[in-house]
Amino acid sequence: MDSLTAYIAISSAIIVGAVSPGPSFIIVAKTSLSAGRRVAQFTALGIGIAGTIYASLAAIGLAAALHSYPMLFTAIKYLGGGYLAYIAVAMIRFARTPLEETAASLSSEQGFRRGFVTQLSNPKTIVVYASVFAALMPSKPELWLIVAQPLTIGLIEVVWYFLVARMFATAAASSLYARRKPVIDCLAGGVMLLLAAKLLLLP
């Protein structure tokens, strides 16, 4: 497979994976509903930068190192699962906090950090990236591909979650959230807890 074909194939595979709902989707949607589109876009930017880092690590073979040192992967897994569980509990705990207080309490910088850490907290991301790279990357990739592919993956993540932020910042979505905030936050927190448990039980 030549480098251009590999670039297109890997990018297409990552697009399919990016649009699959997961912790990052929940974080961006919840941030957009509670703190507005601007903060949610910073959250999306954090996710994209973390995705670029993981894609770069996958390109240089970190996934193989994680398989060689299972204790390292286990440590990352438990730290990541613990963080996702922490976010989930916070969603449920503050579900009844008035929307005005929730919106005022989250800055753009905090939104960025939340997106960045959420993406990094899921070691399955690098495993998925590594699998795609292993299956589709040429045995002798050109330098431009090694540089461009991680950057493209980060851009894919940012663009998708910008769209998610925009979608959940509509007047209709905001109005529904304002009326049903306790229920929506508890449901989102419950789903996040399930995702954290799934990560922690990952073999």
N, C-alpha and C positions, 0 to 999 in steps of 0.2 A: 504494500500500500504506500503510495507517495504521500508526501507531507501535506499537500493541499487537501487531498481526499481524507486523510486522517483528521485534519483540522475541522473539516465540515462534519465528519462522522462523530467526533468527540463532542463538538459543540451541540450537535443535535441531541445526542444522548443526555447531555447535561441539562438542556432545556426541558426535556421530558421529566427529568428528576426534579428540577427546580420547581415546576408547577405542581408537584405532588405535595399535598398538605402535610405539614410537620410543625415542629416547635417554632421555627422561624416565621412561618405563615401566621401562627397564632399570635406571636409577639408583635408583628407588624400590624395585623388587623386590630388587635386590642389597643395598641398605641395610637393608631389612627383614630379609633373611636373615642378614646379617652383624652388624648392630648393634642389631637389635630394632625393634619397632613404633614406640616413642616417637621415636627418631631419624628413622625413615622418615617419620613424620607431620610432623616439622619440615621434612624434605626436600620433602614434598608442599606444605607451606605456602609454601616458597620458590618452588616452581614456580607456585603460584597467584598470588602477588604479581607475579612476572615476567610471567605471562600477562595480568594486569590492566594492567600497564604497556604491553605490546605492543598490547593491544586498544585502550587509550586513544590510543596513537600512531597506530594504524590509523584510528581514528575521526576524528582531526584531519588525516589525509592524509599521514603520513610515508612511506607506501609510494610515493606519487607522487614524493616528493623523492628516494627511493632510486633510482627509475627515471630521474630527471632527472640524478642524479649517480652513474653506475655505479661510479666508483672507490670511493665510500663504501660501496656494497653489497659490492663486492669485498673491501674491507678487513674489513668485519664478517664476511663469509663465511669468510675465511682465519683470522681470529682464532677464530671459533666452531669451525671444523673442527679447528683446532689444539688447542683445549681438549678437544674430544671425543676426539681421538686420544690426548691426554695421559692422560685418564681410562681409556681402553681399555688403554693400555700398562701403567698402574698395576695394573689388574685382573689382567692376565696375569702381570706381574712378581711380584705378591704372592699369586698363586693358592695357593702352598704354605705361606703364613704360617698358623700355627694360628688357628683361629676365635676363641679366647679373646683373642689379641693384637689381632685385627682389630676385635672388638667394643669392646674397651677404648680403641682409638685414635681413635674417631669420636664427638665430642660432638654434642649437639643443635644447637648453634650451627653447627658444621661441616656437619652434615647440611642445615640450612637454606641455608647458603651454597652448598653443592654443588647443591641443587635450583634455587636462584635463578640461578646462573651457567649451569647446564646449559640451562635454558629460554631464557635470554637469548642463549646461544651459537648458537642455531639461527635465523638470519634468515628461514628458510622460514616460521617461525611467523607473523611479521608479514605476510608475503606472503599466506599463507592467510587470516588474519584480514581483511586489506584486500580480498581477493577476495570474501569472504563479505559484508563490509560494503558493498562497491560494488554487489553484485548485489541485496542485500535491504534496505539502508537507504533509507528514504524520501528524496526530494530535499530536503524541508524537515522534518527530524526534530524532534520536540518535545524540549525540554531534558531532561526526565526520562529519555528514551531514551538520549541522549548520555551521561548520568551512569550510568544503571542498567546499560546493556549491558556496558561493560568490567568493572564490579563483578560482574555475573552470570557472565561468562566466567571471571574469577578464581575464583569460588565453584565453578563446574563443575569446574575443574582440581583444586582442593583436595579436593572430595568424591570425585572419581574416584580420585585417588592415595591418599587416606585408605583407600579400599576396597582398593586394590592393596596398601598397606602391611599392612592387616589380613589379607588373603588369604595373603600370603607369610610372615606371622608365626605361622602355625599350627604346632602341634607336629609334624605330619607333614612339612610343608615344611622346618622347621628341622632335623629329624632327617635328612632326605634331604640337605640342604645340608651338614650336619656330616660326613656320610659321603663326599660327592662334591664337596667344595669345590674342589679343583684343577680338575676337569673343568668344573664349572659356571662358575667364574670365567674360565677360558680361553675357553669358548664365549661367555659374555657379553661378554668383551673383544673377541673376534673379531667379533661382531655390531656392537659399538660402533665398531670400526675401519671396518667396511663402511659404516656410517651416516656416519661422518666423511668417508670417501672420496667418498661420494655427495654430501655437502654441498659438498666442495671442488671437485667436478666440475660443480656446478650452474652452468648458463650464466647 
